[in-house]
């Protein structure tokens, strides 16, 4: 739909987005830039950028929306979708569960305590590692090529690449993820070699985007797998439904309940300070601001989405 002067929401958005970003930017000082992946610690702490895209491809952007960052855990939404497209639901959910954990995203606790020893959901690290192993391809090189092709198609950007410095930094410091993968291998969840699956996992987490790419990817999810700009179905509706449900229940780590209360939109965060969100049926949203709260979510980004949701009554609840 194109915007006429009577479309109040879009006018308000474009008129006021800059001032809302300025207001939320104050909250960058409430958090700390992730440093457990050393390369991420180099991100400037004062950044806040947002891009909102509608079904016609019109953009409302403000702040540092051109800042480039890696997808990190946001990539897990799209590798889940690709794994579902490659294997179907039954095969995927024999390897991962469908429940929130209430634990940190890199926790090993429930794997050991709860039968049958599969990860609780595809958005925690253990679950995303299991999902990475399900991407079709004879080895990690082929899997990574397919993931990159898929992400480029969803973002409608053929130039998306893996950030080599972030990949190396993740790989060099991934002791926890390695131990998770070995545990999964021991439990029979992984059929492949640990190093191979981790190569795939670190690669998709290290794909570099900006807020426009993120908003474009979110727009496809907002329209249930159809790209409304190119009028093409890219993802089966059912798989988008699954992905969006996980975003609601687990997308903001163990602050997902709080985010659902205060913002009420499907969202997925990444430790680069990025958040992908959407207004179903309408807008795709990409936000970045590197300082994170204790739960691993962008402090200023969460504040800004809360402000927008309140302003336009976007909450689905």
C-alpha positions as a Markdown table, in Angstrom:
| # | Residue | x | y | z |
|---|---|---|---|---|
| 1 | Unk | 0.0 | 0.0 | 0.0 |
| 2 | Unk | 1.3 | 3.4 | -0.9 |
| 3 | Unk | 1.1 | 6.3 | 1.6 |
| 4 | Unk | -1.3 | 9.1 | 1.0 |
| 5 | Unk | -1.3 | 12.3 | 3.2 |
| 6 | Unk | -4.1 | 10.7 | 5.2 |
| 7 | Unk | -2.0 | 7.9 | 6.4 |
| 8 | Unk | -1.5 | 9.4 | 9.9 |
| 9 | Unk | 0.7 | 6.7 | 11.2 |
| 10 | Unk | 3.4 | 6.9 | 8.5 |
| 11 | Unk | 3.3 | 10.7 | 8.7 |
| 12 | Unk | 3.7 | 10.7 | 12.4 |
| 13 | Unk | 6.5 | 8.1 | 12.1 |
| 14 | Unk | 8.5 | 10.1 | 9.6 |
| 15 | Unk | 7.9 | 13.4 | 11.5 |
| 16 | Unk | 8.8 | 12.2 | 15.0 |
| 17 | Unk | 11.2 | 9.2 | 14.6 |
| 18 | Unk | 14.2 | 11.4 | 14.9 |
| 19 | Unk | 13.1 | 12.9 | 18.3 |
| 20 | Unk | 12.2 | 9.5 | 19.7 |
| 21 | Unk | 15.6 | 8.2 | 18.7 |
| 22 | Unk | 17.2 | 11.1 | 20.5 |
| 23 | Unk | 15.1 | 10.4 | 23.6 |
| 24 | Unk | 15.9 | 6.7 | 23.6 |
| 25 | Unk | 19.6 | 7.3 | 22.9 |
| 26 | Unk | 20.0 | 8.4 | 26.5 |
| 27 | Unk | 19.5 | 4.8 | 27.5 |
| 28 | Unk | 22.7 | 3.7 | 25.8 |
| 29 | Unk | 24.5 | 4.5 | 29.1 |
| 30 | Unk | 22.3 | 1.9 | 30.9 |
| 31 | Unk | 24.1 | -1.0 | 29.2 |
| 32 | Unk | 27.5 | -2.4 | 28.2 |
| 33 | Unk | 28.8 | -3.4 | 24.8 |
| 34 | Unk | 29.2 | -7.2 | 24.6 |
| 35 | Unk | 32.9 | -8.1 | 25.1 |
| 36 | Unk | 32.8 | -11.9 | 25.5 |
| 37 | Unk | 33.3 | -12.0 | 21.7 |
| 38 | Unk | 36.3 | -9.6 | 21.7 |
| 39 | Unk | 35.6 | -8.2 | 18.2 |
| 40 | Unk | 32.1 | -7.0 | 19.3 |
| 41 | Unk | 33.7 | -4.9 | 22.1 |
| 42 | Unk | 34.9 | -2.5 | 19.3 |
| 43 | Unk | 31.4 | -1.3 | 18.6 |
| 44 | Unk | 30.8 | 2.4 | 19.5 |
| 45 | Unk | 28.6 | 2.6 | 22.6 |
| 46 | Unk | 26.7 | 5.8 | 21.6 |
| 47 | Unk | 25.1 | 4.3 | 18.5 |
| 48 | Unk | 21.3 | 4.0 | 18.0 |
| 49 | Unk | 19.8 | 3.5 | 14.6 |
| 50 | Unk | 16.4 | 2.3 | 13.3 |
| 51 | Unk | 14.8 | 1.6 | 10.0 |
| 52 | Unk | 11.0 | 0.9 | 9.5 |
| 53 | Unk | 9.9 | -0.4 | 6.1 |
| 54 | Unk | 6.3 | -0.7 | 4.8 |
| 55 | Unk | 4.8 | -3.0 | 2.2 |
| 56 | Unk | 5.6 | -0.6 | -0.7 |
| 57 | Unk | 9.3 | -0.4 | 0.3 |
| 58 | Unk | 9.0 | 3.1 | 1.8 |
| 59 | Unk | 11.4 | 3.7 | 4.6 |
| 60 | Unk | 11.4 | 5.7 | 7.8 |
| 61 | Unk | 14.9 | 5.8 | 9.2 |
| 62 | Unk | 16.6 | 7.8 | 11.9 |
| 63 | Unk | 19.8 | 7.9 | 13.9 |
| 64 | Unk | 22.7 | 5.6 | 12.9 |
| 65 | Unk | 20.7 | 3.4 | 10.6 |
| 66 | Unk | 23.7 | 2.9 | 8.2 |
| 67 | Unk | 25.9 | 1.5 | 11.0 |
| 68 | Unk | 26.9 | -2.1 | 10.0 |
| 69 | Unk | 26.8 | -5.0 | 12.5 |
| 70 | Unk | 26.6 | -8.8 | 12.5 |
| 71 | Unk | 23.3 | -10.6 | 12.9 |
| 72 | Unk | 24.4 | -12.8 | 15.8 |
| 73 | Unk | 21.4 | -14.5 | 17.3 |
| 74 | Unk | 18.9 | -12.9 | 14.9 |
| 75 | Unk | 20.3 | -15.3 | 12.3 |
| 76 | Unk | 18.8 | -18.2 | 14.3 |
| 77 | Unk | 15.3 | -17.2 | 13.2 |
| 78 | Unk | 16.2 | -17.6 | 9.5 |
| 79 | Unk | 18.4 | -20.8 | 9.9 |
| 80 | Unk | 15.4 | -22.3 | 11.7 |
| 81 | Unk | 13.2 | -21.4 | 8.8 |
| 82 | Unk | 15.7 | -22.8 | 6.3 |
| 83 | Unk | 16.0 | -26.1 | 8.4 |
| 84 | Unk | 12.2 | -26.4 | 8.3 |
| 85 | Unk | 12.2 | -25.9 | 4.6 |
| 86 | Unk | 14.9 | -28.5 | 4.2 |
| 87 | Unk | 13.6 | -31.1 | 6.6 |
| 88 | Unk | 10.0 | -30.4 | 7.6 |
| 89 | Unk | 8.6 | -30.0 | 11.1 |
| 90 | Unk | 8.8 | -33.5 | 12.5 |
| 91 | Unk | 12.6 | -33.9 | 11.7 |
| 92 | Unk | 13.4 | -30.5 | 13.2 |
| 93 | Unk | 11.5 | -30.9 | 16.4 |
| 94 | Unk | 13.0 | -34.3 | 17.0 |
| 95 | Unk | 16.2 | -32.4 | 17.6 |
| 96 | Unk | 14.9 | -29.3 | 19.4 |
| 97 | Unk | 12.0 | -28.5 | 21.7 |
| 98 | Unk | 9.4 | -25.7 | 21.6 |
| 99 | Unk | 9.6 | -24.2 | 25.1 |
| 100 | Unk | 11.3 | -21.2 | 26.7 |
| 101 | Unk | 14.0 | -22.0 | 29.2 |
| 102 | Unk | 14.1 | -19.2 | 31.6 |
| 103 | Unk | 17.9 | -19.7 | 31.6 |
| 104 | Unk | 20.7 | -17.7 | 29.9 |
| 105 | Unk | 21.0 | -18.2 | 26.2 |
| 106 | Unk | 24.3 | -20.1 | 26.5 |
| 107 | Unk | 23.3 | -22.3 | 29.5 |
| 108 | Unk | 23.9 | -26.0 | 29.5 |
| 109 | Unk | 21.8 | -26.6 | 32.6 |
| 110 | Unk | 18.6 | -28.1 | 31.2 |
| 111 | Unk | 20.4 | -30.2 | 28.6 |
| 112 | Unk | 21.6 | -32.3 | 31.5 |
| 113 | Unk | 18.6 | -32.1 | 33.8 |
| 114 | Unk | 15.6 | -32.6 | 31.6 |
| 115 | Unk | 14.9 | -35.7 | 29.4 |
| 116 | Unk | 15.2 | -36.3 | 26.5 |
| 117 | Unk | 18.3 | -34.1 | 26.6 |
| 118 | Unk | 17.5 | -32.0 | 23.5 |
| 119 | Unk | 17.7 | -28.2 | 23.5 |
| 120 | Unk | 14.6 | -26.5 | 24.8 |
| 121 | Unk | 14.2 | -24.3 | 21.7 |
| 122 | Unk | 15.9 | -23.3 | 18.5 |
| 123 | Unk | 16.8 | -19.8 | 19.6 |
| 124 | Unk | 19.2 | -20.6 | 22.5 |
| 125 | Unk | 22.7 | -21.5 | 21.5 |
| 126 | Unk | 22.4 | -25.2 | 22.0 |
| 127 | Unk | 19.2 | -25.2 | 19.9 |
| 128 | Unk | 20.7 | -23.1 | 17.1 |
| 129 | Unk | 23.8 | -25.3 | 16.9 |
| 130 | Unk | 21.4 | -28.3 | 16.5 |
| 131 | Unk | 19.5 | -26.4 | 13.8 |
| 132 | Unk | 22.7 | -25.5 | 12.0 |
| 133 | Unk | 23.5 | -29.2 | 11.6 |
| 134 | Unk | 20.1 | -29.7 | 9.8 |
| 135 | Unk | 20.8 | -27.3 | 7.0 |
| 136 | Unk | 21.1 | -29.3 | 3.8 |
| 137 | Unk | 24.6 | -29.6 | 2.3 |
| 138 | Unk | 27.4 | -32.2 | 2.3 |
| 139 | Unk | 29.6 | -30.1 | 4.6 |
| 140 | Unk | 29.8 | -26.7 | 6.3 |
| 141 | Unk | 31.1 | -25.0 | 3.1 |
| 142 | Unk | 27.9 | -26.0 | 1.3 |
| 143 | Unk | 25.7 | -25.2 | 4.2 |
| 144 | Unk | 27.2 | -21.8 | 4.6 |
| 145 | Unk | 26.8 | -21.1 | 0.9 |
| 146 | Unk | 23.1 | -22.0 | 1.1 |
| 147 | Unk | 22.5 | -19.9 | 4.2 |
| 148 | Unk | 24.1 | -16.9 | 2.6 |
| 149 | Unk | 22.0 | -17.3 | -0.6 |
| 150 | Unk | 18.8 | -17.6 | 1.5 |
| 151 | Unk | 19.7 | -14.6 | 3.7 |
| 152 | Unk | 20.5 | -12.5 | 0.6 |
| 153 | Unk | 17.2 | -13.4 | -1.0 |
| 154 | Unk | 15.2 | -12.5 | 2.2 |
| 155 | Unk | 17.1 | -9.2 | 2.6 |
| 156 | Unk | 16.9 | -8.6 | -1.2 |
| 157 | Unk | 20.6 | -7.7 | -1.0 |
| 158 | Unk | 23.1 | -9.9 | -3.0 |
| 159 | Unk | 26.1 | -8.2 | -1.3 |
| 160 | Unk | 25.6 | -9.6 | 2.2 |
| 161 | Unk | 28.8 | -11.2 | 3.4 |
| 162 | Unk | 30.3 | -12.8 | 6.5 |
| 163 | Unk | 32.4 | -10.5 | 8.6 |
| 164 | Unk | 35.7 | -12.4 | 8.8 |
| 165 | Unk | 37.1 | -10.6 | 11.9 |
| 166 | Unk | 33.9 | -11.4 | 13.9 |
| 167 | Unk | 33.9 | -15.0 | 12.7 |
| 168 | Unk | 37.5 | -15.5 | 13.8 |
| 169 | Unk | 36.8 | -13.8 | 17.2 |
| 170 | Unk | 33.7 | -16.0 | 17.8 |
| 171 | Unk | 35.6 | -19.1 | 16.8 |
| 172 | Unk | 38.7 | -18.3 | 18.9 |
| 173 | Unk | 36.7 | -17.7 | 22.1 |
| 174 | Unk | 33.8 | -20.3 | 21.7 |
| 175 | Unk | 34.7 | -22.6 | 24.6 |
| 176 | Unk | 31.1 | -22.7 | 25.9 |
| 177 | Unk | 29.6 | -23.3 | 22.5 |
| 178 | Unk | 32.2 | -26.0 | 21.8 |
| 179 | Unk | 31.2 | -27.8 | 25.1 |
| 180 | Unk | 27.5 | -27.4 | 24.2 |
| 181 | Unk | 28.1 | -29.0 | 20.8 |
| 182 | Unk | 30.1 | -31.9 | 22.3 |
| 183 | Unk | 27.4 | -32.5 | 24.8 |
| 184 | Unk | 24.8 | -32.5 | 21.9 |
| 185 | Unk | 27.0 | -34.9 | 20.0 |
| 186 | Unk | 27.3 | -37.2 | 23.1 |
| 187 | Unk | 23.5 | -37.1 | 23.5 |
| 188 | Unk | 23.0 | -38.1 | 19.8 |
| 189 | Unk | 21.4 | -34.8 | 18.8 |
| 190 | Unk | 24.3 | -34.0 | 16.4 |
| 191 | Unk | 25.1 | -36.6 | 13.7 |
| 192 | Unk | 27.9 | -34.5 | 12.2 |
| 193 | Unk | 31.4 | -33.4 | 13.3 |
| 194 | Unk | 31.5 | -30.7 | 16.0 |
| 195 | Unk | 34.0 | -28.5 | 14.2 |
| 196 | Unk | 31.9 | -28.6 | 11.0 |
| 197 | Unk | 28.6 | -27.6 | 12.6 |
| 198 | Unk | 30.3 | -24.8 | 14.6 |
| 199 | Unk | 31.8 | -23.5 | 11.4 |
| 200 | Unk | 28.3 | -23.2 | 10.0 |
| 201 | Unk | 26.9 | -21.7 | 13.3 |
| 202 | Unk | 29.7 | -19.0 | 13.7 |
| 203 | Unk | 29.3 | -18.1 | 10.0 |
| 204 | Unk | 25.6 | -17.3 | 10.1 |
| 205 | Unk | 26.0 | -15.4 | 13.3 |
| 206 | Unk | 28.8 | -13.3 | 11.6 |
| 207 | Unk | 26.7 | -12.2 | 8.5 |
| 208 | Unk | 26.9 | -8.4 | 8.4 |
| 209 | Unk | 23.9 | -6.2 | 7.8 |
| 210 | Unk | 22.5 | -2.7 | 8.5 |
| 211 | Unk | 19.1 | -1.6 | 9.8 |
| 212 | Unk | 17.6 | -1.5 | 6.3 |
| 213 | Unk | 18.6 | -5.1 | 5.6 |
| 214 | Unk | 17.1 | -6.1 | 9.0 |
| 215 | Unk | 13.8 | -4.2 | 8.3 |
| 216 | Unk | 13.6 | -5.8 | 4.9 |
| 217 | Unk | 14.1 | -9.3 | 6.3 |
| 218 | Unk | 11.5 | -8.5 | 9.0 |
| 219 | Unk | 9.0 | -7.3 | 6.4 |
| 220 | Unk | 8.9 | -10.7 | 4.8 |
| 221 | Unk | 8.1 | -12.2 | 8.2 |
| 222 | Unk | 5.5 | -9.5 | 8.9 |
| 223 | Unk | 3.7 | -10.6 | 5.6 |
| 224 | Unk | 3.8 | -14.3 | 6.5 |
| 225 | Unk | 6.6 | -15.2 | 4.1 |
| 226 | Unk | 5.5 | -13.2 | 1.2 |
| 227 | Unk | 7.8 | -10.4 | 0.0 |
| 228 | Unk | 5.2 | -7.6 | -0.5 |
| 229 | Unk | 7.6 | -5.5 | -2.6 |
| 230 | Unk | 8.4 | -8.2 | -5.1 |
| 231 | Unk | 5.1 | -10.0 | -4.7 |
| 232 | Unk | 6.8 | -13.3 | -4.2 |
| 233 | Unk | 6.3 | -16.1 | -1.6 |
| 234 | Unk | 9.8 | -16.8 | -0.2 |
| 235 | Unk | 8.8 | -18.9 | 2.9 |
| 236 | Unk | 5.8 | -21.2 | 3.5 |
| 237 | Unk | 3.3 | -19.5 | 5.8 |
| 238 | Unk | 3.4 | -22.3 | 8.5 |
| 239 | Unk | 7.2 | -21.9 | 9.0 |
| 240 | Unk | 6.9 | -18.1 | 9.5 |
| 241 | Unk | 4.1 | -18.8 | 12.0 |
| 242 | Unk | 6.5 | -21.2 | 13.9 |
| 243 | Unk | 9.4 | -18.6 | 13.7 |
| 244 | Unk | 7.2 | -15.7 | 15.0 |
| 245 | Unk | 5.9 | -17.8 | 17.8 |
| 246 | Unk | 9.4 | -18.6 | 19.0 |
| 247 | Unk | 10.3 | -14.9 | 18.7 |
| 248 | Unk | 7.4 | -14.1 | 21.1 |
| 249 | Unk | 8.2 | -16.8 | 23.6 |
| 250 | Unk | 12.1 | -16.9 | 23.4 |
| 251 | Unk | 13.3 | -14.1 | 21.0 |
| 252 | Unk | 14.5 | -11.7 | 23.7 |
| 253 | Unk | 16.3 | -14.4 | 25.7 |
| 254 | Unk | 15.0 | -14.7 | 29.3 |
| 255 | Unk | 13.5 | -11.2 | 29.1 |
| 256 | Unk | 11.0 | -12.4 | 26.4 |
| 257 | Unk | 8.0 | -12.2 | 28.8 |
| 258 | Unk | 8.9 | -8.7 | 29.9 |
| 259 | Unk | 9.3 | -7.6 | 26.3 |
| 260 | Unk | 5.9 | -9.1 | 25.4 |
| 261 | Unk | 4.3 | -7.2 | 28.3 |
| 262 | Unk | 6.0 | -3.8 | 27.4 |
| 263 | Unk | 6.2 | -3.9 | 23.6 |
| 264 | Unk | 4.0 | -6.8 | 22.5 |
| 265 | Unk | 5.6 | -7.5 | 19.1 |
| 266 | Unk | 7.5 | -10.5 | 17.8 |
| 267 | Unk | 11.2 | -9.7 | 18.0 |
| 268 | Unk | 14.6 | -11.3 | 18.0 |
| 269 | Unk | 17.7 | -9.7 | 19.5 |
| 270 | Unk | 21.4 | -10.3 | 18.9 |
| 271 | Unk | 24.4 | -9.5 | 21.1 |
| 272 | Unk | 25.6 | -7.0 | 18.5 |
| 273 | Unk | 22.9 | -4.8 | 20.0 |
| 274 | Unk | 20.5 | -5.4 | 17.1 |
| 275 | Unk | 16.8 | -6.2 | 17.2 |
| 276 | Unk | 14.6 | -7.4 | 14.4 |
| 277 | Unk | 10.9 | -6.8 | 15.0 |
| 278 | Unk | 7.7 | -6.2 | 13.0 |
| 279 | Unk | 4.2 | -5.0 | 13.1 |
| 280 | Unk | 2.4 | -8.1 | 11.6 |
| 281 | Unk | 0.8 | -7.3 | 8.2 |
| 282 | Unk | 2.4 | -3.9 | 8.1 |
| 283 | Unk | 6.0 | -3.0 | 8.9 |
| 284 | Unk | 9.4 | -4.6 | 9.2 |
| 285 | Unk | 11.7 | -3.0 | 11.8 |
| 286 | Unk | 15.5 | -3.1 | 12.2 |
| 287 | Unk | 17.2 | -1.5 | 15.3 |
| 288 | Unk | 20.8 | -1.4 | 16.5 |
| 289 | Unk | 22.4 | 0.0 | 19.6 |
| 290 | Unk | 25.3 | -2.0 | 21.0 |
| 291 | Unk | 25.1 | -1.5 | 24.8 |
| 292 | Unk | 23.2 | -4.5 | 26.3 |
| 293 | Unk | 21.4 | -5.0 | 29.5 |
| 294 | Unk | 22.1 | -8.0 | 31.8 |
| 295 | Unk | 19.8 | -10.2 | 29.7 |
| 296 | Unk | 21.7 | -9.5 | 26.5 |
| 297 | Unk | 19.3 | -7.1 | 24.9 |
| 298 | Unk | 20.0 | -3.6 | 23.6 |
| 299 | Unk | 19.0 | -1.1 | 26.3 |
| 300 | Unk | 18.3 | 1.8 | 24.0 |
| 301 | Unk | 16.8 | -0.5 | 21.3 |
| 302 | Unk | 14.3 | -2.0 | 23.7 |
| 303 | Unk | 13.4 | 1.5 | 25.0 |
| 304 | Unk | 12.8 | 2.8 | 21.5 |
| 305 | Unk | 10.6 | -0.2 | 20.5 |
| 306 | Unk | 8.6 | 0.3 | 23.7 |
| 307 | Unk | 8.1 | 4.0 | 22.9 |
| 308 | Unk | 6.9 | 3.2 | 19.3 |
| 309 | Unk | 4.6 | 0.4 | 20.5 |
| 310 | Unk | 3.0 | 2.7 | 23.0 |
| 311 | Unk | 2.7 | 5.7 | 20.6 |
| 312 | Unk | 1.0 | 3.7 | 17.9 |
| 313 | Unk | -0.7 | 1.0 | 20.0 |
| 314 | Unk | 1.2 | -1.7 | 18.2 |
| 315 | Unk | 1.1 | -4.4 | 20.9 |
| 316 | Unk | -0.8 | -7.5 | 19.8 |
| 317 | Unk | -2.1 | -8.0 | 23.3 |
